[in-house]
Amino acid sequence: MPEKRIIGAWNEWGRLRECVIGQVDDCIEPGYIPALVWVSEEGKRGLRENAGKALKKAYPDIYKRIRHDLDLLAKTLRDNGVKVHRTLPLKNEEEKTFLGNVQVGNMPFDGADFFRVIGTKVILLNSFRMPMRRKRVWPIRRVLEPLIMGSNAEYIATPPPSPHYTKNELYIENGDIMIDGHNVYVGMSGNGSSAAGIAWLKQLLGEEYRVYTLPMKPNLFHLDWVLTLNRPGLLTYCPEALLNELPEPLKKWDKIKIKSSEIAGANNLSIDENTIVVAEHQTRIAKEYQKKGMKVLTLPMQDTIAYGSGPRCLVAVLRRDP
């Protein structure tokens, strides 16, 4: 018999073995909704003017740069021993127009929110506060399901919210989730995960896990913009972004502090305990990791960050070493 395929992730820094990265070919500018409050004023104007337009037509230069940056990220990870899979564009008209009467748009490259692996549970994410993010579940499933078929993984999907979209629906987004063994930290700004979504995750994981909620300022997006766990005992965070002090298990960790002006400054991807991917314009933060003895790989990310995706956001982790 062939050896069973192993899937799993127990932290944010174990040796990254396998992942999925998206593509930008069918990216459509989203319509503005209140959950996009974190977008710059210039970005908001652009959304209102270009809602429903293909990125490659509305901003051809940005489209080319994002495509290049995603390909470069995939190559960099492969060069560092990571098996990388890529998604393909939406196939059918019904998929392309799904929930378009609620919010137009398609964001096919924010990979961390494709799915979340916690332990050996593979959670297909489909409970987003932004309706347009739900349509990419089909191209993701076409890549993900063959990879986990016959593996050790338990496969679960989050409950899809009502198309009516009330403020307190069940929303759970991986940009808000950090794990350290059986400690799980979930951010809540009001623009991503909700209290109902965090309660659902807690119920799913059971008594084996301790789930901590980290309330954030309401003008922010995801937790991983302002807090990441980089290796055992080292985290990066923005103290002024959190409404409460850090949870007890994290208080004694060594900390790299960032400023609110360093947009998505914590959004960095650990390949292993000693290697981290950082946006190339975050030079001060990169130097802080180097001071901690880490190898820093810098890549162009300004355009993807403007669309809500730094290095961590762009990668859906399928397998890390414990």
C-alpha positions as YAML, in Angstrom:
chain: A
units: angstrom
residues:
- id: 1
  name: MET
  ca: [0.00, 0.00, 0.00]
- id: 2
  name: PRO
  ca: [1.21, 3.56, -0.72]
- id: 3
  name: GLU
  ca: [2.27, 5.55, 2.33]
- id: 4
  name: LYS
  ca: [-0.51, 7.78, 3.69]
- id: 5
  name: ARG
  ca: [-0.05, 11.44, 2.79]
- id: 6
  name: ILE
  ca: [0.65, 13.60, 5.87]
- id: 7
  name: ILE
  ca: [-1.05, 16.96, 6.34]
- id: 8
  name: GLY
  ca: [-0.75, 19.16, 9.44]
- id: 9
  name: ALA
  ca: [0.26, 22.43, 11.08]
- id: 10
  name: TRP
  ca: [0.75, 23.03, 14.80]
- id: 11
  name: ASN
  ca: [2.34, 26.48, 14.87]
- id: 12
  name: GLU
  ca: [3.38, 29.45, 12.71]
- id: 13
  name: TRP
  ca: [7.10, 28.63, 12.32]
- id: 14
  name: GLY
  ca: [7.66, 24.88, 11.85]
- id: 15
  name: ARG
  ca: [9.53, 24.01, 8.65]
- id: 16
  name: LEU
  ca: [7.14, 24.90, 5.84]
- id: 17
  name: ARG
  ca: [6.77, 21.86, 3.59]
- id: 18
  name: GLU
  ca: [3.78, 22.47, 1.35]
- id: 19
  name: CYS
  ca: [1.45, 25.36, 0.53]
- id: 20
  name: VAL
  ca: [-0.96, 26.87, -1.98]
- id: 21
  name: ILE
  ca: [-0.57, 30.32, -3.55]
- id: 22
  name: GLY
  ca: [-3.22, 32.09, -5.61]
- id: 23
  name: GLN
  ca: [-3.11, 34.01, -8.88]
- id: 24
  name: VAL
  ca: [-4.24, 37.42, -10.07]
- id: 25
  name: ASP
  ca: [-5.55, 36.76, -13.58]
- id: 26
  name: ASP
  ca: [-9.26, 37.07, -12.74]
- id: 27
  name: CYS
  ca: [-8.94, 39.68, -9.99]
- id: 28
  name: ILE
  ca: [-11.93, 42.05, -10.04]
- id: 29
  name: GLU
  ca: [-12.00, 45.35, -8.14]
- id: 30
  name: PRO
  ca: [-14.41, 44.99, -5.21]
- id: 31
  name: GLY
  ca: [-17.32, 47.22, -4.38]
- id: 32
  name: TYR
  ca: [-16.82, 49.26, -1.22]
- id: 33
  name: ILE
  ca: [-18.48, 48.02, 1.98]
- id: 34
  name: PRO
  ca: [-17.85, 49.12, 5.60]
- id: 35
  name: ALA
  ca: [-15.55, 46.13, 6.25]
- id: 36
  name: LEU
  ca: [-13.05, 47.87, 3.93]
- id: 37
  name: VAL
  ca: [-12.65, 50.78, 6.35]
- id: 38
  name: TRP
  ca: [-8.91, 49.95, 6.66]
- id: 39
  name: VAL
  ca: [-8.25, 50.82, 2.98]
- id: 40
  name: SER
  ca: [-6.46, 54.14, 2.38]
- id: 41
  name: GLU
  ca: [-8.57, 57.12, 1.28]
- id: 42
  name: GLU
  ca: [-6.99, 56.91, -2.17]
- id: 43
  name: GLY
  ca: [-7.83, 53.22, -2.27]
- id: 44
  name: LYS
  ca: [-11.44, 53.87, -1.29]
- id: 45
  name: ARG
  ca: [-11.83, 56.36, -4.13]
- id: 46
  name: GLY
  ca: [-10.38, 53.79, -6.51]
- id: 47
  name: LEU
  ca: [-12.80, 51.13, -5.31]
- id: 48
  name: ARG
  ca: [-15.80, 53.41, -5.80]
- id: 49
  name: GLU
  ca: [-14.65, 54.38, -9.29]
- id: 50
  name: ASN
  ca: [-13.61, 50.92, -10.50]
- id: 51
  name: ALA
  ca: [-15.92, 48.48, -8.68]
- id: 52
  name: GLY
  ca: [-16.56, 45.47, -10.92]
- id: 53
  name: LYS
  ca: [-13.70, 46.20, -13.33]
- id: 54
  name: ALA
  ca: [-10.96, 43.66, -14.01]
- id: 55
  name: LEU
  ca: [-7.71, 44.66, -12.28]
- id: 56
  name: LYS
  ca: [-5.76, 44.10, -15.51]
- id: 57
  name: LYS
  ca: [-7.93, 46.77, -17.20]
- id: 58
  name: ALA
  ca: [-8.40, 49.21, -14.31]
- id: 59
  name: TYR
  ca: [-4.74, 49.16, -13.24]
- id: 60
  name: PRO
  ca: [-2.67, 47.24, -15.82]
- id: 61
  name: ASP
  ca: [0.68, 48.16, -14.27]
- id: 62
  name: ILE
  ca: [-0.42, 47.04, -10.79]
- id: 63
  name: TYR
  ca: [-1.77, 43.80, -12.30]
- id: 64
  name: LYS
  ca: [1.60, 43.08, -13.93]
- id: 65
  name: ARG
  ca: [3.51, 43.82, -10.72]
- id: 66
  name: ILE
  ca: [1.26, 41.64, -8.55]
- id: 67
  name: ARG
  ca: [1.52, 38.79, -11.04]
- id: 68
  name: HIS
  ca: [5.32, 39.13, -10.98]
- id: 69
  name: ASP
  ca: [5.39, 39.32, -7.17]
- id: 70
  name: LEU
  ca: [3.24, 36.21, -6.72]
- id: 71
  name: ASP
  ca: [5.42, 34.25, -9.15]
- id: 72
  name: LEU
  ca: [8.55, 35.48, -7.36]
- id: 73
  name: LEU
  ca: [7.12, 34.44, -3.98]
- id: 74
  name: ALA
  ca: [6.31, 30.97, -5.33]
- id: 75
  name: LYS
  ca: [9.83, 30.64, -6.79]
- id: 76
  name: THR
  ca: [11.44, 31.83, -3.54]
- id: 77
  name: LEU
  ca: [9.54, 29.25, -1.50]
- id: 78
  name: ARG
  ca: [10.39, 26.49, -3.99]
- id: 79
  name: ASP
  ca: [14.05, 27.52, -3.87]
- id: 80
  name: ASN
  ca: [13.83, 27.04, -0.10]
- id: 81
  name: GLY
  ca: [12.47, 23.50, -0.38]
- id: 82
  name: VAL
  ca: [8.73, 24.23, -0.17]
- id: 83
  name: LYS
  ca: [6.29, 22.39, -2.43]
- id: 84
  name: VAL
  ca: [4.06, 25.08, -3.94]
- id: 85
  name: HIS
  ca: [0.69, 24.58, -5.64]
- id: 86
  name: ARG
  ca: [-1.13, 27.35, -7.53]
- id: 87
  name: THR
  ca: [-4.83, 27.97, -8.03]
- id: 88
  name: LEU
  ca: [-6.45, 28.66, -11.39]
- id: 89
  name: PRO
  ca: [-9.12, 31.25, -12.34]
- id: 90
  name: LEU
  ca: [-12.84, 30.72, -11.85]
- id: 91
  name: LYS
  ca: [-14.29, 28.36, -14.44]
- id: 92
  name: ASN
  ca: [-17.98, 29.09, -14.90]
- id: 93
  name: GLU
  ca: [-20.17, 32.16, -15.26]
- id: 94
  name: GLU
  ca: [-22.24, 31.15, -12.23]
- id: 95
  name: GLU
  ca: [-19.06, 31.15, -10.13]
- id: 96
  name: LYS
  ca: [-17.91, 34.50, -11.49]
- id: 97
  name: THR
  ca: [-21.22, 36.22, -10.71]
- id: 98
  name: PHE
  ca: [-21.89, 34.50, -7.36]
- id: 99
  name: LEU
  ca: [-23.16, 37.05, -4.79]
- id: 100
  name: GLY
  ca: [-22.36, 39.84, -7.24]
- id: 101
  name: ASN
  ca: [-25.69, 41.44, -6.37]
- id: 102
  name: VAL
  ca: [-24.40, 41.77, -2.78]
- id: 103
  name: GLN
  ca: [-20.81, 42.84, -3.52]
- id: 104
  name: VAL
  ca: [-19.01, 42.78, -6.85]
- id: 105
  name: GLY
  ca: [-15.38, 41.73, -6.99]
- id: 106
  name: ASN
  ca: [-13.02, 38.78, -6.84]
- id: 107
  name: MET
  ca: [-9.85, 38.56, -4.74]
- id: 108
  name: PRO
  ca: [-8.08, 35.34, -5.80]
- id: 109
  name: PHE
  ca: [-4.62, 35.82, -4.27]
- id: 110
  name: ASP
  ca: [-5.02, 36.25, -0.49]
- id: 111
  name: GLY
  ca: [-3.93, 32.65, 0.06]
- id: 112
  name: ALA
  ca: [-3.93, 32.41, 3.87]
- id: 113
  name: ASP
  ca: [-7.72, 32.71, 3.76]
- id: 114
  name: PHE
  ca: [-8.12, 29.84, 1.27]
- id: 115
  name: PHE
  ca: [-8.10, 27.33, 4.12]
- id: 116
  name: ARG
  ca: [-6.60, 26.86, 7.60]
- id: 117
  name: VAL
  ca: [-4.86, 23.77, 8.92]
- id: 118
  name: ILE
  ca: [-4.93, 23.36, 12.71]
- id: 119
  name: GLY
  ca: [-3.37, 20.11, 13.85]
- id: 120
  name: THR
  ca: [-4.64, 17.67, 11.24]
- id: 121
  name: LYS
  ca: [-7.92, 19.50, 10.66]
- id: 122
  name: VAL
  ca: [-8.15, 21.16, 7.25]
- id: 123
  name: ILE
  ca: [-10.75, 23.92, 7.47]
- id: 124
  name: LEU
  ca: [-12.05, 25.17, 4.13]
- id: 125
  name: LEU
  ca: [-12.83, 28.86, 4.72]
- id: 126
  name: ASN
  ca: [-16.14, 30.13, 3.43]
- id: 127
  name: SER
  ca: [-17.37, 32.46, 6.21]
- id: 128
  name: PHE
  ca: [-16.06, 35.85, 5.11]
- id: 129
  name: ARG
  ca: [-17.34, 39.27, 6.06]
- id: 130
  name: MET
  ca: [-16.73, 40.45, 2.48]
- id: 131
  name: PRO
  ca: [-19.22, 38.59, 0.23]
- id: 132
  name: MET
  ca: [-17.01, 38.76, -2.86]
- id: 133
  name: ARG
  ca: [-14.37, 36.60, -1.13]
- id: 134
  name: ARG
  ca: [-16.73, 33.62, -1.05]
- id: 135
  name: LYS
  ca: [-16.71, 32.96, -4.79]
- id: 136
  name: ARG
  ca: [-13.10, 31.67, -4.87]
- id: 137
  name: VAL
  ca: [-14.04, 28.62, -2.81]
- id: 138
  name: TRP
  ca: [-14.46, 26.59, -6.03]
- id: 139
  name: PRO
  ca: [-11.02, 27.07, -7.59]
- id: 140
  name: ILE
  ca: [-9.53, 26.45, -4.15]
- id: 141
  name: ARG
  ca: [-11.42, 23.18, -3.74]
- id: 142
  name: ARG
  ca: [-10.17, 22.02, -7.16]
- id: 143
  name: VAL
  ca: [-6.60, 22.26, -5.84]
- id: 144
  name: LEU
  ca: [-7.12, 21.38, -2.18]
- id: 145
  name: GLU
  ca: [-9.33, 18.32, -2.30]
- id: 146
  name: PRO
  ca: [-7.05, 16.16, -4.47]
- id: 147
  name: LEU
  ca: [-4.16, 17.06, -2.14]
- id: 148
  name: ILE
  ca: [-5.93, 15.88, 1.01]
- id: 149
  name: MET
  ca: [-7.69, 12.87, -0.50]
- id: 150
  name: GLY
  ca: [-6.39, 9.70, 1.17]
- id: 151
  name: SER
  ca: [-4.39, 11.72, 3.72]
- id: 152
  name: ASN
  ca: [-4.53, 11.75, 7.50]
- id: 153
  name: ALA
  ca: [-6.52, 15.01, 7.45]
- id: 154
  name: GLU
  ca: [-10.03, 15.68, 8.72]
- id: 155
  name: TYR
  ca: [-11.76, 17.96, 6.19]
- id: 156
  name: ILE
  ca: [-14.23, 20.59, 7.42]
- id: 157
  name: ALA
  ca: [-15.89, 23.65, 5.89]
- id: 158
  name: THR
  ca: [-16.98, 26.76, 7.77]
- id: 159
  name: PRO
  ca: [-20.73, 27.53, 7.70]
- id: 160
  name: PRO
  ca: [-21.50, 29.97, 4.84]
- id: 161
  name: PRO
  ca: [-23.11, 33.20, 6.07]
- id: 162
  name: SER
  ca: [-26.50, 34.35, 4.82]
- id: 163
  name: PRO
  ca: [-26.29, 36.53, 1.68]
- id: 164
  name: HIS
  ca: [-28.15, 39.17, 3.72]
- id: 165
  name: TYR
  ca: [-24.95, 39.76, 5.73]
- id: 166
  name: THR
  ca: [-25.76, 41.09, 9.15]
- id: 167
  name: LYS
  ca: [-22.98, 42.57, 11.29]
- id: 168
  name: ASN
  ca: [-22.82, 39.71, 13.82]
- id: 169
  name: GLU
  ca: [-23.04, 36.71, 11.47]
- id: 170
  name: LEU
  ca: [-20.62, 33.78, 11.86]
- id: 171
  name: TYR
  ca: [-17.40, 35.03, 10.28]
- id: 172
  name: ILE
  ca: [-14.03, 33.32, 10.78]
- id: 173
  name: GLU
  ca: [-10.96, 34.33, 8.75]
- id: 174
  name: ASN
  ca: [-7.45, 32.90, 8.90]
- id: 175
  name: GLY
  ca: [-5.83, 36.32, 8.80]
- id: 176
  name: ASP
  ca: [-7.09, 36.58, 12.37]
- id: 177
  name: ILE
  ca: [-5.79, 33.19, 13.57]
- id: 178
  name: MET
  ca: [-2.42, 32.40, 15.15]
- id: 179
  name: ILE
  ca: [-1.57, 29.00, 16.66]
- id: 180
  name: ASP
  ca: [1.07, 27.87, 19.12]
- id: 181
  name: GLY
  ca: [0.46, 24.22, 19.84]
- id: 182
  name: HIS
  ca: [-2.84, 24.06, 21.70]
- id: 183
  name: ASN
  ca: [-3.04, 27.83, 22.20]
- id: 184
  name: VAL
  ca: [-5.07, 29.56, 19.50]
- id: 185
  name: TYR
  ca: [-5.26, 33.36, 19.24]
- id: 186
  name: VAL
  ca: [-8.01, 35.02, 17.18]
- id: 187
  name: GLY
  ca: [-8.15, 38.73, 16.41]
- id: 188
  name: MET
  ca: [-11.43, 40.61, 16.23]
- id: 189
  name: SER
  ca: [-11.53, 44.10, 14.70]
- id: 190
  name: GLY
  ca: [-15.12, 43.96, 13.47]
- id: 191
  name: ASN
  ca: [-13.89, 43.77, 9.85]
- id: 192
  name: GLY
  ca: [-12.98, 40.07, 9.78]
- id: 193
  name: SER
  ca: [-13.78, 37.37, 12.32]
- id: 194
  name: SER
  ca: [-16.78, 37.78, 14.61]
- id: 195
  name: ALA
  ca: [-17.60, 36.56, 18.11]
- id: 196
  name: ALA
  ca: [-19.90, 33.93, 16.59]
- id: 197
  name: GLY
  ca: [-17.08, 32.73, 14.32]
- id: 198
  name: ILE
  ca: [-14.65, 32.47, 17.22]
- id: 199
  name: ALA
  ca: [-17.24, 30.52, 19.23]
- id: 200
  name: TRP
  ca: [-17.67, 28.14, 16.27]
- id: 201
  name: LEU
  ca: [-13.90, 27.59, 16.06]
- id: 202
  name: LYS
  ca: [-13.70, 26.95, 19.80]
- id: 203
  name: GLN
  ca: [-16.51, 24.39, 19.56]
- id: 204
  name: LEU
  ca: [-14.79, 22.69, 16.61]
- id: 205
  name: LEU
  ca: [-11.40, 22.41, 18.32]
- id: 206
  name: GLY
  ca: [-12.79, 21.16, 21.62]
- id: 207
  name: GLU
  ca: [-11.32, 21.07, 25.10]
- id: 208
  name: GLU
  ca: [-7.86, 20.10, 23.86]
- id: 209
  name: TYR
  ca: [-7.35, 23.72, 22.70]
- id: 210
  name: ARG
  ca: [-7.43, 27.06, 24.51]
- id: 211
  name: VAL
  ca: [-8.84, 29.85, 22.32]
- id: 212
  name: TYR
  ca: [-8.03, 33.49, 23.16]
- id: 213
  name: THR
  ca: [-9.85, 36.46, 21.61]
- id: 214
  name: LEU
  ca: [-7.74, 39.56, 20.89]
- id: 215
  name: PRO
  ca: [-9.97, 42.64, 20.41]
- id: 216
  name: MET
  ca: [-8.47, 45.15, 17.99]
- id: 217
  name: LYS
  ca: [-9.08, 48.75, 16.99]
- id: 218
  name: PRO
  ca: [-12.07, 49.00, 14.61]
- id: 219
  name: ASN
  ca: [-10.14, 50.69, 11.78]
- id: 220
  name: LEU
  ca: [-7.97, 47.58, 11.24]
- id: 221
  name: PHE
  ca: [-8.32, 44.42, 9.15]
- id: 222
  name: HIS
  ca: [-6.77, 41.16, 10.33]
- id: 223
  name: LEU
  ca: [-4.69, 40.20, 13.35]
- id: 224
  name: ASP
  ca: [-1.74, 39.13, 11.20]
- id: 225
  name: TRP
  ca: [-1.23, 42.74, 10.12]
- id: 226
  name: VAL
  ca: [-0.44, 43.68, 13.72]
- id: 227
  name: LEU
  ca: [0.69, 40.42, 15.39]
- id: 228
  name: THR
  ca: [2.50, 37.29, 14.23]
- id: 229
  name: LEU
  ca: [4.31, 34.48, 16.02]
- id: 230
  name: ASN
  ca: [7.68, 34.16, 14.28]
- id: 231
  name: ARG
  ca: [9.41, 31.33, 16.13]
- id: 232
  name: PRO
  ca: [9.22, 29.84, 19.66]
- id: 233
  name: GLY
  ca: [9.33, 32.75, 22.09]
- id: 234
  name: LEU
  ca: [9.50, 35.55, 19.46]
- id: 235
  name: LEU
  ca: [6.56, 37.58, 18.22]
- id: 236
  name: THR
  ca: [6.07, 40.79, 16.26]
- id: 237
  name: TYR
  ca: [3.25, 43.12, 17.25]
- id: 238
  name: CYS
  ca: [1.85, 46.64, 17.33]
- id: 239
  name: PRO
  ca: [0.86, 47.40, 20.94]
- id: 240
  name: GLU
  ca: [-1.39, 50.33, 20.01]
- id: 241
  name: ALA
  ca: [-3.46, 48.14, 17.65]
- id: 242
  name: LEU
  ca: [-4.74, 45.88, 20.44]
- id: 243
  name: LEU
  ca: [-7.45, 47.00, 22.85]
- id: 244
  name: ASN
  ca: [-6.22, 44.72, 25.65]
- id: 245
  name: GLU
  ca: [-2.83, 43.50, 26.81]
- id: 246
  name: LEU
  ca: [-1.41, 40.33, 25.28]
- id: 247
  name: PRO
  ca: [-2.86, 37.00, 26.46]
- id: 248
  name: GLU
  ca: [-1.01, 35.42, 29.38]
- id: 249
  name: PRO
  ca: [0.90, 32.77, 27.34]
- id: 250
  name: LEU
  ca: [2.46, 35.49, 25.14]
- id: 251
  name: LYS
  ca: [3.41, 38.05, 27.80]
- id: 252
  name: LYS
  ca: [6.92, 36.67, 28.40]
- id: 253
  name: TRP
  ca: [7.80, 36.20, 24.74]
- id: 254
  name: ASP
  ca: [10.57, 38.31, 23.20]
- id: 255
  name: LYS
  ca: [8.90, 41.04, 21.16]
- id: 256
  name: ILE
  ca: [9.62, 43.09, 18.07]
- id: 257
  name: LYS
  ca: [7.37, 46.14, 18.30]
- id: 258
  name: ILE
  ca: [6.06, 47.90, 15.23]
- id: 259
  name: LYS
  ca: [4.30, 51.24, 14.75]
- id: 260
  name: SER
  ca: [0.81, 51.71, 13.37]
- id: 261
  name: SER
  ca: [2.39, 53.64, 10.48]
- id: 262
  name: GLU
  ca: [4.24, 50.47, 9.41]
- id: 263
  name: ILE
  ca: [1.24, 49.07, 7.56]
- id: 264
  name: ALA
  ca: [1.09, 45.25, 7.71]
- id: 265
  name: GLY
  ca: [4.51, 45.36, 9.39]
- id: 266
  name: ALA
  ca: [3.84, 42.18, 11.34]
- id: 267
  name: ASN
  ca: [2.61, 40.32, 8.28]
- id: 268
  name: ASN
  ca: [5.68, 38.19, 7.68]
- id: 269
  name: LEU
  ca: [6.00, 34.50, 6.79]
- id: 270
  name: SER
  ca: [8.30, 32.13, 8.66]
- id: 271
  name: ILE
  ca: [9.67, 29.36, 6.45]
- id: 272
  name: ASP
  ca: [11.29, 27.84, 9.51]
- id: 273
  name: GLU
  ca: [12.48, 29.03, 12.92]
- id: 274
  name: ASN
  ca: [15.45, 30.86, 11.39]
- id: 275
  name: THR
  ca: [14.14, 32.05, 8.00]
- id: 276
  name: ILE
  ca: [11.46, 34.68, 7.40]
- id: 277
  name: VAL
  ca: [9.95, 36.44, 4.38]
- id: 278
  name: VAL
  ca: [9.46, 40.21, 4.79]
- id: 279
  name: ALA
  ca: [8.19, 42.89, 2.40]
- id: 280
  name: GLU
  ca: [11.25, 44.63, 0.99]
- id: 281
  name: HIS
  ca: [10.06, 48.13, 1.94]
- id: 282
  name: GLN
  ca: [9.87, 47.13, 5.64]
- id: 283
  name: THR
  ca: [13.61, 47.70, 6.08]
- id: 284
  name: ARG
  ca: [13.54, 48.54, 9.80]
- id: 285
  name: ILE
  ca: [11.55, 45.42, 10.64]
- id: 286
  name: ALA
  ca: [13.82, 43.25, 8.49]
- id: 287
  name: LYS
  ca: [16.83, 44.55, 10.46]
- id: 288
  name: GLU
  ca: [15.11, 43.66, 13.73]
- id: 289
  name: TYR
  ca: [14.78, 40.02, 12.60]
- id: 290
  name: GLN
  ca: [18.41, 40.01, 11.53]
- id: 291
  name: LYS
  ca: [19.39, 41.20, 15.01]
- id: 292
  name: LYS
  ca: [17.58, 38.15, 16.34]
- id: 293
  name: GLY
  ca: [19.77, 35.92, 14.16]
- id: 294
  name: MET
  ca: [17.18, 35.21, 11.49]
- id: 295
  name: LYS
  ca: [17.81, 34.98, 7.75]
- id: 296
  name: VAL
  ca: [15.53, 37.53, 6.09]
- id: 297
  name: LEU
  ca: [14.26, 37.09, 2.53]
- id: 298
  name: THR
  ca: [12.87, 40.38, 1.22]
- id: 299
  name: LEU
  ca: [10.39, 40.49, -1.65]
- id: 300
  name: PRO
  ca: [8.32, 43.24, -3.32]
- id: 301
  name: MET
  ca: [4.91, 43.38, -1.61]
- id: 302
  name: GLN
  ca: [3.68, 46.98, -1.65]
- id: 303
  name: ASP
  ca: [0.97, 46.32, -4.23]
- id: 304
  name: THR
  ca: [-0.37, 43.17, -2.58]
- id: 305
  name: ILE
  ca: [-0.35, 44.92, 0.82]
- id: 306
  name: ALA
  ca: [-2.46, 47.71, -0.68]
- id: 307
  name: TYR
  ca: [-4.98, 44.96, -1.49]
- id: 308
  name: GLY
  ca: [-4.74, 43.52, 2.04]
- id: 309
  name: SER
  ca: [-2.09, 40.82, 1.58]
- id: 310
  name: GLY
  ca: [1.45, 40.75, 2.96]
- id: 311
  name: PRO
  ca: [3.79, 37.71, 2.89]
- id: 312
  name: ARG
  ca: [1.80, 35.68, 5.42]
- id: 313
  name: CYS
  ca: [-1.52, 36.56, 3.79]
- id: 314
  name: LEU
  ca: [-0.42, 35.24, 0.41]
- id: 315
  name: VAL
  ca: [0.33, 31.67, 1.50]
- id: 316
  name: ALA
  ca: [-2.12, 28.92, 2.44]
- id: 317
  name: VAL
  ca: [-0.11, 26.52, 4.62]
- id: 318
  name: LEU
  ca: [-0.90, 22.87, 4.01]
- id: 319
  name: ARG
  ca: [1.95, 21.31, 5.96]
- id: 320
  name: ARG
  ca: [4.46, 22.46, 8.55]
- id: 321
  name: ASP
  ca: [6.70, 20.38, 10.76]
- id: 322
  name: PRO
  ca: [5.52, 20.26, 14.42]
...
